[in-house]
Amino acid sequence: MSWFSEFSEKAENILNTIDKNAALAFNKQSKQNKPIQTFTDSPDSPIKK
């Protein structure tokens, strides 16, 4: 079971890193007063508004 514990710890670390990087990118873009582009804003997006 220790392999599962190690795996879940690594997964949690990856998710925490992604979360921190997303927050940094969001804050950087907010400070520049630029609108945040979402997935649906992309012309290639399969999701139409």
mmCIF file of the N, C-alpha and C atoms, coordinates in Angstrom:
data_MODEL
# 
_entry.id   MODEL 
# 
loop_
_atom_site.group_PDB 
_atom_site.id 
_atom_site.type_symbol 
_atom_site.label_atom_id 
_atom_site.label_alt_id 
_atom_site.label_comp_id 
_atom_site.label_asym_id 
_atom_site.label_entity_id 
_atom_site.label_seq_id 
_atom_site.pdbx_PDB_ins_code 
_atom_site.Cartn_x 
_atom_site.Cartn_y 
_atom_site.Cartn_z 
_atom_site.occupancy 
_atom_site.B_iso_or_equiv 
_atom_site.pdbx_formal_charge 
_atom_site.auth_seq_id 
_atom_site.auth_comp_id 
_atom_site.auth_asym_id 
_atom_site.auth_atom_id 
_atom_site.pdbx_PDB_model_num 
ATOM 1   N N  . MET A 1 1  ? 0.810   -1.193 0.000   1.00 0.00 ? 1  MET A N  1 
ATOM 2   C CA . MET A 1 1  ? 0.000   0.000  0.000   1.00 0.00 ? 1  MET A CA 1 
ATOM 3   C C  . MET A 1 1  ? 0.853   1.257  0.000   1.00 0.00 ? 1  MET A C  1 
ATOM 4   N N  . SER A 1 2  ? 2.130   1.139  0.347   1.00 0.00 ? 2  SER A N  1 
ATOM 5   C CA . SER A 1 2  ? 2.974   2.330  0.392   1.00 0.00 ? 2  SER A CA 1 
ATOM 6   C C  . SER A 1 2  ? 3.166   2.937  -0.993  1.00 0.00 ? 2  SER A C  1 
ATOM 7   N N  . TRP A 1 3  ? 3.130   2.098  -2.027  1.00 0.00 ? 3  TRP A N  1 
ATOM 8   C CA . TRP A 1 3  ? 3.267   2.637  -3.387  1.00 0.00 ? 3  TRP A CA 1 
ATOM 9   C C  . TRP A 1 3  ? 2.089   3.548  -3.703  1.00 0.00 ? 3  TRP A C  1 
ATOM 10  N N  . PHE A 1 4  ? 0.902   3.198  -3.198  1.00 0.00 ? 4  PHE A N  1 
ATOM 11  C CA . PHE A 1 4  ? -0.275  4.028  -3.455  1.00 0.00 ? 4  PHE A CA 1 
ATOM 12  C C  . PHE A 1 4  ? -0.159  5.353  -2.708  1.00 0.00 ? 4  PHE A C  1 
ATOM 13  N N  . SER A 1 5  ? 0.349   5.302  -1.511  1.00 0.00 ? 5  SER A N  1 
ATOM 14  C CA . SER A 1 5  ? 0.550   6.512  -0.720  1.00 0.00 ? 5  SER A CA 1 
ATOM 15  C C  . SER A 1 5  ? 1.558   7.436  -1.403  1.00 0.00 ? 5  SER A C  1 
ATOM 16  N N  . GLU A 1 6  ? 2.637   6.872  -1.909  1.00 0.00 ? 6  GLU A N  1 
ATOM 17  C CA . GLU A 1 6  ? 3.638   7.668  -2.628  1.00 0.00 ? 6  GLU A CA 1 
ATOM 18  C C  . GLU A 1 6  ? 3.050   8.272  -3.903  1.00 0.00 ? 6  GLU A C  1 
ATOM 19  N N  . PHE A 1 7  ? 2.262   7.471  -4.606  1.00 0.00 ? 7  PHE A N  1 
ATOM 20  C CA . PHE A 1 7  ? 1.635   7.943  -5.843  1.00 0.00 ? 7  PHE A CA 1 
ATOM 21  C C  . PHE A 1 7  ? 0.676   9.098  -5.551  1.00 0.00 ? 7  PHE A C  1 
ATOM 22  N N  . SER A 1 8  ? -0.148  8.961  -4.511  1.00 0.00 ? 8  SER A N  1 
ATOM 23  C CA . SER A 1 8  ? -1.104  10.021 -4.194  1.00 0.00 ? 8  SER A CA 1 
ATOM 24  C C  . SER A 1 8  ? -0.394  11.291 -3.729  1.00 0.00 ? 8  SER A C  1 
ATOM 25  N N  . GLU A 1 9  ? 0.720   11.139 -3.040  1.00 0.00 ? 9  GLU A N  1 
ATOM 26  C CA . GLU A 1 9  ? 1.494   12.310 -2.607  1.00 0.00 ? 9  GLU A CA 1 
ATOM 27  C C  . GLU A 1 9  ? 2.070   13.049 -3.820  1.00 0.00 ? 9  GLU A C  1 
ATOM 28  N N  . LYS A 1 10 ? 2.586   12.298 -4.790  1.00 0.00 ? 10 LYS A N  1 
ATOM 29  C CA . LYS A 1 10 ? 3.122   12.922 -6.003  1.00 0.00 ? 10 LYS A CA 1 
ATOM 30  C C  . LYS A 1 10 ? 2.016   13.612 -6.788  1.00 0.00 ? 10 LYS A C  1 
ATOM 31  N N  . ALA A 1 11 ? 0.857   12.976 -6.871  1.00 0.00 ? 11 ALA A N  1 
ATOM 32  C CA . ALA A 1 11 ? -0.278  13.572 -7.588  1.00 0.00 ? 11 ALA A CA 1 
ATOM 33  C C  . ALA A 1 11 ? -0.714  14.869 -6.905  1.00 0.00 ? 11 ALA A C  1 
ATOM 34  N N  . GLU A 1 12 ? -0.750  14.860 -5.594  1.00 0.00 ? 12 GLU A N  1 
ATOM 35  C CA . GLU A 1 12 ? -1.127  16.061 -4.863  1.00 0.00 ? 12 GLU A CA 1 
ATOM 36  C C  . GLU A 1 12 ? -0.109  17.184 -5.093  1.00 0.00 ? 12 GLU A C  1 
ATOM 37  N N  . ASN A 1 13 ? 1.165   16.855 -5.112  1.00 0.00 ? 13 ASN A N  1 
ATOM 38  C CA . ASN A 1 13 ? 2.197   17.860 -5.365  1.00 0.00 ? 13 ASN A CA 1 
ATOM 39  C C  . ASN A 1 13 ? 2.057   18.461 -6.758  1.00 0.00 ? 13 ASN A C  1 
ATOM 40  N N  . ILE A 1 14 ? 1.747   17.633 -7.735  1.00 0.00 ? 14 ILE A N  1 
ATOM 41  C CA . ILE A 1 14 ? 1.547   18.130 -9.103  1.00 0.00 ? 14 ILE A CA 1 
ATOM 42  C C  . ILE A 1 14 ? 0.350   19.070 -9.149  1.00 0.00 ? 14 ILE A C  1 
ATOM 43  N N  . LEU A 1 15 ? -0.747  18.674 -8.518  1.00 0.00 ? 15 LEU A N  1 
ATOM 44  C CA . LEU A 1 15 ? -1.940  19.527 -8.510  1.00 0.00 ? 15 LEU A CA 1 
ATOM 45  C C  . LEU A 1 15 ? -1.685  20.845 -7.779  1.00 0.00 ? 15 LEU A C  1 
ATOM 46  N N  . ASN A 1 16 ? -0.925  20.800 -6.707  1.00 0.00 ? 16 ASN A N  1 
ATOM 47  C CA . ASN A 1 16 ? -0.590  22.036 -5.995  1.00 0.00 ? 16 ASN A CA 1 
ATOM 48  C C  . ASN A 1 16 ? 0.268   22.955 -6.853  1.00 0.00 ? 16 ASN A C  1 
ATOM 49  N N  . THR A 1 17 ? 1.201   22.385 -7.593  1.00 0.00 ? 17 THR A N  1 
ATOM 50  C CA . THR A 1 17 ? 2.043   23.179 -8.491  1.00 0.00 ? 17 THR A CA 1 
ATOM 51  C C  . THR A 1 17 ? 1.204   23.822 -9.585  1.00 0.00 ? 17 THR A C  1 
ATOM 52  N N  . ILE A 1 18 ? 0.297   23.060 -10.166 1.00 0.00 ? 18 ILE A N  1 
ATOM 53  C CA . ILE A 1 18 ? -0.591  23.602 -11.207 1.00 0.00 ? 18 ILE A CA 1 
ATOM 54  C C  . ILE A 1 18 ? -1.435  24.730 -10.629 1.00 0.00 ? 18 ILE A C  1 
ATOM 55  N N  . ASP A 1 19 ? -1.958  24.530 -9.432  1.00 0.00 ? 19 ASP A N  1 
ATOM 56  C CA . ASP A 1 19 ? -2.791  25.543 -8.792  1.00 0.00 ? 19 ASP A CA 1 
ATOM 57  C C  . ASP A 1 19 ? -2.012  26.830 -8.547  1.00 0.00 ? 19 ASP A C  1 
ATOM 58  N N  . LYS A 1 20 ? -0.797  26.703 -8.050  1.00 0.00 ? 20 LYS A N  1 
ATOM 59  C CA . LYS A 1 20 ? 0.032   27.891 -7.793  1.00 0.00 ? 20 LYS A CA 1 
ATOM 60  C C  . LYS A 1 20 ? 0.354   28.619 -9.090  1.00 0.00 ? 20 LYS A C  1 
ATOM 61  N N  . ASN A 1 21 ? 0.702   27.864 -10.143 1.00 0.00 ? 21 ASN A N  1 
ATOM 62  C CA . ASN A 1 21 ? 1.031   28.493 -11.418 1.00 0.00 ? 21 ASN A CA 1 
ATOM 63  C C  . ASN A 1 21 ? -0.185  29.167 -12.041 1.00 0.00 ? 21 ASN A C  1 
ATOM 64  N N  . ALA A 1 22 ? -1.342  28.573 -11.887 1.00 0.00 ? 22 ALA A N  1 
ATOM 65  C CA . ALA A 1 22 ? -2.567  29.185 -12.403 1.00 0.00 ? 22 ALA A CA 1 
ATOM 66  C C  . ALA A 1 22 ? -2.855  30.490 -11.665 1.00 0.00 ? 22 ALA A C  1 
ATOM 67  N N  . ALA A 1 23 ? -2.664  30.481 -10.364 1.00 0.00 ? 23 ALA A N  1 
ATOM 68  C CA . ALA A 1 23 ? -2.885  31.705 -9.580  1.00 0.00 ? 23 ALA A CA 1 
ATOM 69  C C  . ALA A 1 23 ? -1.905  32.795 -9.985  1.00 0.00 ? 23 ALA A C  1 
ATOM 70  N N  . LEU A 1 24 ? -0.651  32.436 -10.190 1.00 0.00 ? 24 LEU A N  1 
ATOM 71  C CA . LEU A 1 24 ? 0.348   33.425 -10.617 1.00 0.00 ? 24 LEU A CA 1 
ATOM 72  C C  . LEU A 1 24 ? -0.014  34.015 -11.976 1.00 0.00 ? 24 LEU A C  1 
ATOM 73  N N  . ALA A 1 25 ? -0.422  33.165 -12.905 1.00 0.00 ? 25 ALA A N  1 
ATOM 74  C CA . ALA A 1 25 ? -0.795  33.642 -14.241 1.00 0.00 ? 25 ALA A CA 1 
ATOM 75  C C  . ALA A 1 25 ? -2.029  34.533 -14.174 1.00 0.00 ? 25 ALA A C  1 
ATOM 76  N N  . PHE A 1 26 ? -2.994  34.142 -13.364 1.00 0.00 ? 26 PHE A N  1 
ATOM 77  C CA . PHE A 1 26 ? -4.213  34.939 -13.218 1.00 0.00 ? 26 PHE A CA 1 
ATOM 78  C C  . PHE A 1 26 ? -3.897  36.306 -12.638 1.00 0.00 ? 26 PHE A C  1 
ATOM 79  N N  . ASN A 1 27 ? -3.087  36.332 -11.583 1.00 0.00 ? 27 ASN A N  1 
ATOM 80  C CA . ASN A 1 27 ? -2.732  37.602 -10.956 1.00 0.00 ? 27 ASN A CA 1 
ATOM 81  C C  . ASN A 1 27 ? -1.916  38.485 -11.887 1.00 0.00 ? 27 ASN A C  1 
ATOM 82  N N  . LYS A 1 28 ? -1.018  37.890 -12.637 1.00 0.00 ? 28 LYS A N  1 
ATOM 83  C CA . LYS A 1 28 ? -0.202  38.661 -13.576 1.00 0.00 ? 28 LYS A CA 1 
ATOM 84  C C  . LYS A 1 28 ? -1.089  39.302 -14.636 1.00 0.00 ? 28 LYS A C  1 
ATOM 85  N N  . GLN A 1 29 ? -2.033  38.543 -15.160 1.00 0.00 ? 29 GLN A N  1 
ATOM 86  C CA . GLN A 1 29 ? -2.912  39.058 -16.200 1.00 0.00 ? 29 GLN A CA 1 
ATOM 87  C C  . GLN A 1 29 ? -3.857  40.112 -15.628 1.00 0.00 ? 29 GLN A C  1 
ATOM 88  N N  . SER A 1 30 ? -4.307  39.919 -14.397 1.00 0.00 ? 30 SER A N  1 
ATOM 89  C CA . SER A 1 30 ? -5.192  40.890 -13.755 1.00 0.00 ? 30 SER A CA 1 
ATOM 90  C C  . SER A 1 30 ? -4.486  42.225 -13.548 1.00 0.00 ? 30 SER A C  1 
ATOM 91  N N  . LYS A 1 31 ? -3.215  42.183 -13.179 1.00 0.00 ? 31 LYS A N  1 
ATOM 92  C CA . LYS A 1 31 ? -2.453  43.416 -12.952 1.00 0.00 ? 31 LYS A CA 1 
ATOM 93  C C  . LYS A 1 31 ? -2.226  44.184 -14.251 1.00 0.00 ? 31 LYS A C  1 
ATOM 94  N N  . GLN A 1 32 ? -2.220  43.480 -15.370 1.00 0.00 ? 32 GLN A N  1 
ATOM 95  C CA . GLN A 1 32 ? -2.012  44.123 -16.661 1.00 0.00 ? 32 GLN A CA 1 
ATOM 96  C C  . GLN A 1 32 ? -3.321  44.657 -17.243 1.00 0.00 ? 32 GLN A C  1 
ATOM 97  N N  . ASN A 1 33 ? -4.435  44.450 -16.521 1.00 0.00 ? 33 ASN A N  1 
ATOM 98  C CA . ASN A 1 33 ? -5.760  44.906 -16.944 1.00 0.00 ? 33 ASN A CA 1 
ATOM 99  C C  . ASN A 1 33 ? -6.156  44.380 -18.317 1.00 0.00 ? 33 ASN A C  1 
ATOM 100 N N  . LYS A 1 34 ? -5.742  43.180 -18.610 1.00 0.00 ? 34 LYS A N  1 
ATOM 101 C CA . LYS A 1 34 ? -6.143  42.547 -19.861 1.00 0.00 ? 34 LYS A CA 1 
ATOM 102 C C  . LYS A 1 34 ? -7.284  41.582 -19.568 1.00 0.00 ? 34 LYS A C  1 
ATOM 103 N N  . PRO A 1 35 ? -8.232  41.485 -20.477 1.00 0.00 ? 35 PRO A N  1 
ATOM 104 C CA . PRO A 1 35 ? -9.296  40.500 -20.249 1.00 0.00 ? 35 PRO A CA 1 
ATOM 105 C C  . PRO A 1 35 ? -8.711  39.089 -20.291 1.00 0.00 ? 35 PRO A C  1 
ATOM 106 N N  . ILE A 1 36 ? -9.256  38.239 -19.481 1.00 0.00 ? 36 ILE A N  1 
ATOM 107 C CA . ILE A 1 36 ? -8.790  36.859 -19.426 1.00 0.00 ? 36 ILE A CA 1 
ATOM 108 C C  . ILE A 1 36 ? -9.458  36.071 -20.537 1.00 0.00 ? 36 ILE A C  1 
ATOM 109 N N  . GLN A 1 37 ? -8.642  35.450 -21.384 1.00 0.00 ? 37 GLN A N  1 
ATOM 110 C CA . GLN A 1 37 ? -9.172  34.655 -22.477 1.00 0.00 ? 37 GLN A CA 1 
ATOM 111 C C  . GLN A 1 37 ? -9.525  33.272 -21.959 1.00 0.00 ? 37 GLN A C  1 
ATOM 112 N N  . THR A 1 38 ? -10.732 32.867 -22.254 1.00 0.00 ? 38 THR A N  1 
ATOM 113 C CA . THR A 1 38 ? -11.169 31.544 -21.836 1.00 0.00 ? 38 THR A CA 1 
ATOM 114 C C  . THR A 1 38 ? -11.112 30.594 -23.019 1.00 0.00 ? 38 THR A C  1 
ATOM 115 N N  . PHE A 1 39 ? -11.301 29.332 -22.739 1.00 0.00 ? 39 PHE A N  1 
ATOM 116 C CA . PHE A 1 39 ? -11.280 28.310 -23.792 1.00 0.00 ? 39 PHE A CA 1 
ATOM 117 C C  . PHE A 1 39 ? -12.327 28.606 -24.854 1.00 0.00 ? 39 PHE A C  1 
ATOM 118 N N  . THR A 1 40 ? -13.493 29.109 -24.448 1.00 0.00 ? 40 THR A N  1 
ATOM 119 C CA . THR A 1 40 ? -14.566 29.361 -25.412 1.00 0.00 ? 40 THR A CA 1 
ATOM 120 C C  . THR A 1 40 ? -14.319 30.625 -26.228 1.00 0.00 ? 40 THR A C  1 
ATOM 121 N N  . ASP A 1 41 ? -13.376 31.458 -25.810 1.00 0.00 ? 41 ASP A N  1 
ATOM 122 C CA . ASP A 1 41 ? -13.040 32.663 -26.579 1.00 0.00 ? 41 ASP A CA 1 
ATOM 123 C C  . ASP A 1 41 ? -12.181 32.347 -27.803 1.00 0.00 ? 41 ASP A C  1 
ATOM 124 N N  . SER A 1 42 ? -11.576 31.194 -27.808 1.00 0.00 ? 42 SER A N  1 
ATOM 125 C CA . SER A 1 42 ? -10.678 30.820 -28.897 1.00 0.00 ? 42 SER A CA 1 
ATOM 126 C C  . SER A 1 42 ? -11.465 30.535 -30.169 1.00 0.00 ? 42 SER A C  1 
ATOM 127 N N  . PRO A 1 43 ? -10.995 31.020 -31.318 1.00 0.00 ? 43 PRO A N  1 
ATOM 128 C CA . PRO A 1 43 ? -11.703 30.742 -32.573 1.00 0.00 ? 43 PRO A CA 1 
ATOM 129 C C  . PRO A 1 43 ? -11.721 29.257 -32.924 1.00 0.00 ? 43 PRO A C  1 
ATOM 130 N N  . ASP A 1 44 ? -10.782 28.496 -32.377 1.00 0.00 ? 44 ASP A N  1 
ATOM 131 C CA . ASP A 1 44 ? -10.709 27.055 -32.662 1.00 0.00 ? 44 ASP A CA 1 
ATOM 132 C C  . ASP A 1 44 ? -11.550 26.236 -31.685 1.00 0.00 ? 44 ASP A C  1 
ATOM 133 N N  . SER A 1 45 ? -12.188 26.888 -30.751 1.00 0.00 ? 45 SER A N  1 
ATOM 134 C CA . SER A 1 45 ? -12.939 26.179 -29.724 1.00 0.00 ? 45 SER A CA 1 
ATOM 135 C C  . SER A 1 45 ? -14.144 25.454 -30.316 1.00 0.00 ? 45 SER A C  1 
ATOM 136 N N  . PRO A 1 46 ? -14.340 24.205 -29.951 1.00 0.00 ? 46 PRO A N  1 
ATOM 137 C CA . PRO A 1 46 ? -15.532 23.492 -30.429 1.00 0.00 ? 46 PRO A CA 1 
ATOM 138 C C  . PRO A 1 46 ? -16.783 23.928 -29.682 1.00 0.00 ? 46 PRO A C  1 
ATOM 139 N N  . ILE A 1 47 ? -16.615 24.692 -28.601 1.00 0.00 ? 47 ILE A N  1 
ATOM 140 C CA . ILE A 1 47 ? -17.752 25.156 -27.811 1.00 0.00 ? 47 ILE A CA 1 
ATOM 141 C C  . ILE A 1 47 ? -18.141 26.542 -28.301 1.00 0.00 ? 47 ILE A C  1 
ATOM 142 N N  . LYS A 1 48 ? -19.360 26.689 -28.742 1.00 0.00 ? 48 LYS A N  1 
ATOM 143 C CA . LYS A 1 48 ? -19.843 27.981 -29.227 1.00 0.00 ? 48 LYS A CA 1 
ATOM 144 C C  . LYS A 1 48 ? -20.687 28.652 -28.154 1.00 0.00 ? 48 LYS A C  1 
ATOM 145 N N  . LYS A 1 49 ? -20.531 29.947 -28.045 1.00 0.00 ? 49 LYS A N  1 
ATOM 146 C CA . LYS A 1 49 ? -21.296 30.705 -27.038 1.00 0.00 ? 49 LYS A CA 1 
ATOM 147 C C  . LYS A 1 49 ? -22.729 30.884 -27.515 1.00 0.00 ? 49 LYS A C  1 
# 
